[in-house]
Amino acid sequence: MAKNENRQFIGLKCSRCGKQIRPTTKNKKNTPDKLEIKKYCSTCHQVTVFKETKIGK
């Protein structure tokens, strides 16, 4: 199976408390800007904005 070089591993970090959730991937060709997603934060107990961060391999 061919390796997709456009997929990039990223982390998501809560903008309110700073908790980082599990790594995910994004297609850097389709979304070159930093990702911002509204998700539920289990530490804050509410829906907050999660921003993209780099993760170490």
For each residue, the residues with C-beta under 8 A, 3 or more apart:
1:
2:
3:
4: 7
5:
6: 27 28 29 30
7: 4 25 26 27 28
8: 25 26 27 28
9: 23 24 25 55 57
10: 23 24 25 26 35 52 53 54 55
11: 20 21 22 23 24 52 53 54 55
12: 20 21 22 24 35 37 39 50 51 52 53
13: 18 19 20 21 50 51 52 53
14: 17 18 19 20 21 41 43 44 48 49 50
15: 48 49 50 51
16: 41 44 48 49
17: 14 41 43 44 48
18: 13 14
19: 13 14 41 42 43 44
20: 11 12 13 14 53
21: 11 12 13 14 39 50
22: 11 12
23: 9 10 11 55
24: 9 10 11 12
25: 7 8 9 10
26: 7 8 10 31 35 52
27: 6 7 8 30 31
28: 6 7 8 31 32
29: 6 32
30: 6 27
31: 26 27 28 35
32: 28 29
33:
34: 51 52
35: 10 12 26 31 51 52
36: 49 50 51 52
37: 12 49 50
38: 47 48 49 50
39: 12 21 47 48 50
40: 46 47
41: 14 16 17 19 44 45 46 47 48 50
42: 19 45
43: 14 17 19
44: 14 16 17 19 41 48
45: 41 42
46: 40 41
47: 38 39 40 41
48: 14 15 16 17 38 39 41 44
49: 14 15 16 36 37 38
50: 12 13 14 15 21 36 37 38 39 41
51: 12 13 15 34 35 36
52: 10 11 12 13 26 34 35 36
53: 10 11 12 13 20
54: 10 11
55: 9 10 11 23
56:
57: 9
